[in-house]
Every structure is written in structure tokens, then in C-alpha cells.
Amino acid sequence: MNFIMKMSLVIVLTFLVVSCQSDITERQSQEAYKNGIEVLQQASGNQKAVTERALVHFSKAVTIDPANMEAALWKSQMEFKLGKFEDALLTANSAIERLVDESHRLLPKS
């Protein structure tokens, strides 16, 4: 195999690995987001404890995939409900900054 063919193969394999990792990351983030929503839907008892548990899931979702806007917005809301106003503002601002990026999936296609 000549050098150009080897390099082409390496590039294709690298692209495939990165592509698969992106899908896995997005799925893991969505799973953590769904877990946070489930915690809120099944809420009973101490609302602060429920909010803290949901925050853990939303934080994990955003850590795994910072482009998960839904999780970021819920994370900001949970922080606000817990009186963590500075954290809520930072989370919301960070989400807004990512939303400005033209490649974001929530922006309408022009």
C-alpha cells in the first residue's frame, strides 16, 4: 500500500471514530437529560431534594454535550430554584452564547 492510500485510510478511520463518538456523546447527554425530566415528573416529597437530583442529571447532560440547549436551560432553571442565582445566570449566558453559533441545531435554517 502506498503512502497516499495509507493516509487516506487513516483519515477515513479517524472520521468514522470521531463521528461515532459524537453520536454516543449526544445519546449519553440525552439520556441524562431525560433522567432529569423523569425526576421532575415523579416528584414527591421534599421539593429541594427533587430539584437537587434533577440538577445533577441536567448538569451531567451539559457536561457530556455542551450543545444540549434543553439540558442547559433546565439546569439554569434548577439553579435558580435553589437560589444559586449567579450559577443560573452563568449557565443561561453560556447557553445563549452557544445559541448564537450558526451551526447550532436549534437555530432555523436560512
Backbone as JSON Lines, residues from 0, in Angstrom:
{"i":0,"aa":"M","n":[0.85,-1.17,0.0],"ca":[0.0,0.0,0.0],"c":[0.9,1.23,0.0]}
{"i":1,"aa":"N","n":[0.64,2.14,-0.9],"ca":[1.49,3.32,-0.95],"c":[1.09,4.33,0.13]}
{"i":2,"aa":"F","n":[1.89,5.33,0.28],"ca":[1.72,6.32,1.35],"c":[0.38,7.04,1.26]}
{"i":3,"aa":"I","n":[-0.02,7.46,0.07],"ca":[-1.27,8.2,-0.1],"c":[-2.46,7.34,0.29]}
{"i":4,"aa":"M","n":[-2.44,6.08,-0.09],"ca":[-3.54,5.18,0.28],"c":[-3.6,4.98,1.79]}
{"i":5,"aa":"K","n":[-2.43,4.85,2.41],"ca":[-2.38,4.68,3.87],"c":[-2.93,5.91,4.57]}
{"i":6,"aa":"M","n":[-2.53,7.08,4.11],"ca":[-3.01,8.32,4.73],"c":[-4.51,8.47,4.53]}
{"i":7,"aa":"S","n":[-5.01,8.12,3.35],"ca":[-6.45,8.19,3.1],"c":[-7.21,7.27,4.03]}
{"i":8,"aa":"L","n":[-6.69,6.08,4.25],"ca":[-7.31,5.12,5.15],"c":[-7.32,5.65,6.58]}
{"i":9,"aa":"V","n":[-6.22,6.24,7.01],"ca":[-6.15,6.82,8.36],"c":[-7.17,7.94,8.51]}
{"i":10,"aa":"I","n":[-7.3,8.79,7.51],"ca":[-8.25,9.89,7.58],"c":[-9.68,9.37,7.66]}
{"i":11,"aa":"V","n":[-10.01,8.4,6.85],"ca":[-11.36,7.83,6.86],"c":[-11.66,7.18,8.21]}
{"i":12,"aa":"L","n":[-10.72,6.41,8.72],"ca":[-10.92,5.75,10.02],"c":[-11.06,6.77,11.14]}
{"i":13,"aa":"T","n":[-10.27,7.82,11.1],"ca":[-10.36,8.87,12.11],"c":[-11.73,9.54,12.06]}
{"i":14,"aa":"F","n":[-12.2,9.83,10.86],"ca":[-13.52,10.44,10.7],"c":[-14.61,9.54,11.26]}
{"i":15,"aa":"L","n":[-14.52,8.24,10.99],"ca":[-15.52,7.3,11.49],"c":[-15.53,7.23,13.01]}
{"i":16,"aa":"V","n":[-14.36,7.21,13.61],"ca":[-14.26,7.15,15.07],"c":[-14.84,8.41,15.7]}
{"i":17,"aa":"V","n":[-14.49,9.57,15.17],"ca":[-15.0,10.84,15.7],"c":[-16.51,10.91,15.52]}
{"i":18,"aa":"S","n":[-17.0,10.49,14.38],"ca":[-18.43,10.51,14.12],"c":[-19.18,9.62,15.1]}
{"i":19,"aa":"C","n":[-18.68,8.43,15.35],"ca":[-19.32,7.51,16.3],"c":[-19.29,8.07,17.71]}
{"i":20,"aa":"Q","n":[-18.17,8.67,18.1],"ca":[-18.07,9.24,19.44],"c":[-19.06,10.37,19.62]}
{"i":21,"aa":"S","n":[-19.28,11.17,18.59],"ca":[-20.23,12.28,18.65],"c":[-21.65,11.74,18.88]}
{"i":22,"aa":"D","n":[-22.02,10.69,18.17],"ca":[-23.34,10.09,18.35],"c":[-23.51,9.53,19.75]}
{"i":23,"aa":"I","n":[-22.48,8.87,20.26],"ca":[-22.53,8.29,21.6],"c":[-22.65,9.4,22.64]}
{"i":24,"aa":"T","n":[-21.88,10.46,22.47],"ca":[-21.92,11.59,23.4],"c":[-23.32,12.22,23.42]}
{"i":25,"aa":"E","n":[-23.88,12.43,22.24],"ca":[-25.21,13.03,22.17],"c":[-26.25,12.13,22.83]}
{"i":26,"aa":"R","n":[-26.15,10.82,22.61],"ca":[-27.1,9.89,23.23],"c":[-26.96,9.88,24.75]}
{"i":27,"aa":"Q","n":[-25.72,9.9,25.24],"ca":[-25.5,9.92,26.69],"c":[-26.05,11.2,27.3]}
{"i":28,"aa":"S","n":[-25.85,12.32,26.63],"ca":[-26.37,13.59,27.11],"c":[-27.9,13.57,27.13]}
{"i":29,"aa":"Q","n":[-28.51,13.05,26.08],"ca":[-29.97,12.97,26.02],"c":[-30.52,12.06,27.12]}
{"i":30,"aa":"E","n":[-29.81,10.98,27.41],"ca":[-30.24,10.07,28.47],"c":[-30.21,10.77,29.83]}
{"i":31,"aa":"A","n":[-29.15,11.51,30.1],"ca":[-29.05,12.26,31.36],"c":[-30.15,13.32,31.43]}
{"i":32,"aa":"Y","n":[-30.41,13.99,30.31],"ca":[-31.49,14.99,30.24],"c":[-32.84,14.34,30.55]}
{"i":33,"aa":"K","n":[-33.12,13.21,29.93],"ca":[-34.38,12.51,30.17],"c":[-34.51,12.07,31.62]}
{"i":34,"aa":"N","n":[-33.4,11.65,32.23],"ca":[-33.42,11.28,33.64],"c":[-33.8,12.47,34.51]}
{"i":35,"aa":"G","n":[-33.3,13.64,34.18],"ca":[-33.65,14.85,34.92],"c":[-35.13,15.17,34.8]}
{"i":36,"aa":"I","n":[-35.67,15.03,33.6],"ca":[-37.09,15.28,33.37],"c":[-37.93,14.27,34.17]}
{"i":37,"aa":"E","n":[-37.51,13.01,34.16],"ca":[-38.23,11.97,34.91],"c":[-38.25,12.27,36.4]}
{"i":38,"aa":"V","n":[-37.13,12.75,36.93],"ca":[-37.07,13.11,38.35],"c":[-38.13,14.17,38.64]}
{"i":39,"aa":"L","n":[-38.24,15.16,37.77],"ca":[-39.22,16.23,37.97],"c":[-40.65,15.72,37.82]}
{"i":40,"aa":"Q","n":[-40.89,14.83,36.89],"ca":[-42.23,14.31,36.66],"c":[-42.7,13.42,37.81]}
{"i":41,"aa":"Q","n":[-41.78,12.71,38.44],"ca":[-42.14,11.79,39.51],"c":[-41.92,12.42,40.88]}
{"i":42,"aa":"A","n":[-41.82,13.74,40.9],"ca":[-41.51,14.46,42.13],"c":[-42.56,14.23,43.2]}
{"i":43,"aa":"S","n":[-42.07,13.93,44.38],"ca":[-42.93,13.85,45.56],"c":[-42.06,14.14,46.77]}
{"i":44,"aa":"G","n":[-42.64,14.72,47.76],"ca":[-41.89,14.99,48.98],"c":[-41.13,16.31,48.9]}
{"i":45,"aa":"N","n":[-39.92,16.3,49.4],"ca":[-39.08,17.47,49.54],"c":[-38.71,18.05,48.16]}
{"i":46,"aa":"Q","n":[-39.28,19.21,47.84],"ca":[-39.04,19.81,46.53],"c":[-37.58,20.22,46.34]}
{"i":47,"aa":"K","n":[-36.9,20.61,47.4],"ca":[-35.49,20.99,47.28],"c":[-34.67,19.77,46.88]}
{"i":48,"aa":"A","n":[-34.94,18.63,47.5],"ca":[-34.21,17.4,47.17],"c":[-34.47,16.97,45.73]}
{"i":49,"aa":"V","n":[-35.72,17.12,45.29],"ca":[-36.08,16.78,43.91],"c":[-35.33,17.69,42.95]}
{"i":50,"aa":"T","n":[-35.32,18.97,43.23],"ca":[-34.63,19.95,42.38],"c":[-33.14,19.65,42.33]}
{"i":51,"aa":"E","n":[-32.54,19.31,43.47],"ca":[-31.11,18.98,43.51],"c":[-30.81,17.73,42.69]}
{"i":52,"aa":"R","n":[-31.68,16.71,42.77],"ca":[-31.47,15.48,41.99],"c":[-31.59,15.76,40.5]}
{"i":53,"aa":"A","n":[-32.58,16.56,40.12],"ca":[-32.75,16.92,38.71],"c":[-31.54,17.72,38.22]}
{"i":54,"aa":"L","n":[-31.05,18.62,39.05],"ca":[-29.88,19.43,38.69],"c":[-28.68,18.54,38.39]}
{"i":55,"aa":"V","n":[-28.49,17.5,39.16],"ca":[-27.37,16.57,38.92],"c":[-27.47,16.0,37.5]}
{"i":56,"aa":"H","n":[-28.65,15.57,37.1],"ca":[-28.84,14.98,35.77],"c":[-28.64,16.02,34.66]}
{"i":57,"aa":"F","n":[-29.22,17.21,34.84],"ca":[-29.06,18.24,33.81],"c":[-27.61,18.69,33.7]}
{"i":58,"aa":"S","n":[-26.92,18.78,34.83],"ca":[-25.5,19.16,34.81],"c":[-24.68,18.11,34.06]}
{"i":59,"aa":"K","n":[-24.98,16.85,34.31],"ca":[-24.27,15.77,33.62],"c":[-24.51,15.86,32.11]}
{"i":60,"aa":"A","n":[-25.76,16.11,31.72],"ca":[-26.09,16.22,30.29],"c":[-25.3,17.34,29.62]}
{"i":61,"aa":"V","n":[-25.2,18.48,30.3],"ca":[-24.48,19.63,29.73],"c":[-22.98,19.36,29.72]}
{"i":62,"aa":"T","n":[-22.47,18.69,30.73],"ca":[-21.04,18.36,30.77],"c":[-20.69,17.43,29.61]}
{"i":63,"aa":"I","n":[-21.53,16.44,29.37],"ca":[-21.29,15.48,28.29],"c":[-21.39,16.16,26.93]}
{"i":64,"aa":"D","n":[-22.43,16.98,26.75],"ca":[-22.67,17.64,25.46],"c":[-23.08,19.09,25.69]}
{"i":65,"aa":"P","n":[-22.12,20.01,25.66],"ca":[-22.43,21.41,25.9],"c":[-23.43,22.01,24.91]}
{"i":66,"aa":"A","n":[-23.65,21.34,23.78],"ca":[-24.61,21.84,22.78],"c":[-26.05,21.43,23.12]}
{"i":67,"aa":"N","n":[-26.26,20.7,24.21],"ca":[-27.61,20.28,24.6],"c":[-28.3,21.47,25.28]}
{"i":68,"aa":"M","n":[-28.93,22.3,24.46],"ca":[-29.56,23.52,24.95],"c":[-30.7,23.24,25.92]}
{"i":69,"aa":"E","n":[-31.49,22.22,25.65],"ca":[-32.61,21.91,26.52],"c":[-32.11,21.62,27.93]}
{"i":70,"aa":"A","n":[-31.07,20.83,28.03],"ca":[-30.5,20.5,29.34],"c":[-29.91,21.74,30.01]}
{"i":71,"aa":"A","n":[-29.26,22.58,29.22],"ca":[-28.67,23.81,29.78],"c":[-29.75,24.72,30.34]}
{"i":72,"aa":"L","n":[-30.85,24.84,29.63],"ca":[-31.93,25.71,30.12],"c":[-32.58,25.14,31.38]}
{"i":73,"aa":"W","n":[-32.78,23.83,31.42],"ca":[-33.32,23.21,32.64],"c":[-32.33,23.31,33.8]}
{"i":74,"aa":"K","n":[-31.05,23.15,33.5],"ca":[-30.03,23.29,34.54],"c":[-30.09,24.69,35.14]}
{"i":75,"aa":"S","n":[-30.19,25.7,34.28],"ca":[-30.28,27.08,34.75],"c":[-31.52,27.28,35.63]}
{"i":76,"aa":"Q","n":[-32.64,26.7,35.22],"ca":[-33.87,26.83,35.99],"c":[-33.74,26.17,37.37]}
{"i":77,"aa":"M","n":[-33.11,24.99,37.43],"ca":[-32.94,24.3,38.71],"c":[-32.02,25.1,39.63]}
{"i":78,"aa":"E","n":[-30.96,25.67,39.05],"ca":[-30.05,26.51,39.85],"c":[-30.81,27.71,40.41]}
{"i":79,"aa":"F","n":[-31.64,28.32,39.6],"ca":[-32.43,29.46,40.03],"c":[-33.36,29.07,41.17]}
{"i":80,"aa":"K","n":[-34.05,27.92,41.03],"ca":[-34.98,27.46,42.07],"c":[-34.25,27.18,43.39]}
{"i":81,"aa":"L","n":[-32.98,26.8,43.3],"ca":[-32.2,26.52,44.51],"c":[-31.54,27.78,45.08]}
{"i":82,"aa":"G","n":[-31.8,28.93,44.46],"ca":[-31.23,30.18,44.95],"c":[-29.8,30.4,44.51]}
{"i":83,"aa":"K","n":[-29.34,29.6,43.55],"ca":[-27.98,29.74,43.02],"c":[-28.04,30.69,41.81]}
{"i":84,"aa":"F","n":[-28.33,31.96,42.11],"ca":[-28.63,32.92,41.05],"c":[-27.45,33.19,40.13]}
{"i":85,"aa":"E","n":[-26.24,33.3,40.68],"ca":[-25.06,33.54,39.84],"c":[-24.82,32.36,38.91]}
{"i":86,"aa":"D","n":[-24.94,31.13,39.45],"ca":[-24.75,29.93,38.63],"c":[-25.81,29.87,37.53]}
{"i":87,"aa":"A","n":[-27.05,30.2,37.88],"ca":[-28.14,30.19,36.9],"c":[-27.86,31.17,35.77]}
{"i":88,"aa":"L","n":[-27.38,32.35,36.13],"ca":[-27.06,33.36,35.12],"c":[-25.9,32.92,34.24]}
{"i":89,"aa":"L","n":[-24.87,32.34,34.84],"ca":[-23.73,31.84,34.05],"c":[-24.16,30.73,33.1]}
{"i":90,"aa":"T","n":[-24.98,29.81,33.59],"ca":[-25.46,28.71,32.75],"c":[-26.29,29.25,31.59]}
{"i":91,"aa":"A","n":[-27.2,30.17,31.88],"ca":[-28.06,30.75,30.84],"c":[-27.23,31.53,29.82]}
{"i":92,"aa":"N","n":[-26.28,32.32,30.28],"ca":[-25.43,33.09,29.37],"c":[-24.61,32.17,28.47]}
{"i":93,"aa":"S","n":[-24.1,31.11,29.06],"ca":[-23.32,30.14,28.28],"c":[-24.19,29.5,27.2]}
{"i":94,"aa":"A","n":[-25.42,29.17,27.54],"ca":[-26.34,28.58,26.56],"c":[-26.65,29.57,25.45]}
{"i":95,"aa":"I","n":[-26.85,30.82,25.81],"ca":[-27.15,31.86,24.82],"c":[-25.96,32.05,23.88]}
{"i":96,"aa":"E","n":[-24.75,32.04,24.42],"ca":[-23.55,32.19,23.59],"c":[-23.46,31.06,22.57]}
{"i":97,"aa":"R","n":[-23.78,29.84,23.0],"ca":[-23.73,28.7,22.06],"c":[-24.85,28.81,21.03]}
{"i":98,"aa":"L","n":[-25.96,29.39,21.42],"ca":[-27.1,29.53,20.51],"c":[-26.78,30.49,19.37]}
{"i":99,"aa":"V","n":[-25.92,31.46,19.63],"ca":[-25.54,32.43,18.62],"c":[-24.74,31.76,17.5]}
{"i":100,"aa":"D","n":[-24.06,30.67,17.8],"ca":[-23.3,29.92,16.8],"c":[-24.24,29.45,15.7]}
{"i":101,"aa":"E","n":[-23.94,29.78,14.47],"ca":[-24.82,29.47,13.34],"c":[-25.03,27.98,13.13]}
{"i":102,"aa":"S","n":[-24.14,27.16,13.64],"ca":[-24.25,25.73,13.39],"c":[-25.15,25.02,14.4]}
{"i":103,"aa":"H","n":[-25.69,25.75,15.36],"ca":[-26.47,25.09,16.4],"c":[-27.76,24.49,15.85]}
{"i":104,"aa":"R","n":[-28.14,23.31,16.34],"ca":[-29.28,22.58,15.8],"c":[-30.63,23.22,16.1]}
{"i":105,"aa":"L","n":[-30.72,24.14,17.07],"ca":[-32.0,24.77,17.37],"c":[-32.29,25.99,16.51]}
{"i":106,"aa":"L","n":[-31.27,26.5,15.86],"ca":[-31.49,27.68,15.02],"c":[-32.19,27.26,13.73]}
{"i":107,"aa":"P","n":[-33.11,28.12,13.25],"ca":[-33.79,27.8,11.98],"c":[-32.8,27.86,10.83]}
{"i":108,"aa":"K","n":[-33.01,27.0,9.86],"ca":[-32.17,27.0,8.66],"c":[-32.58,28.16,7.77]}
{"i":109,"aa":"S","n":[-31.59,28.92,7.28],"ca":[-31.93,30.07,6.43],"c":[-31.68,29.77,4.98]}
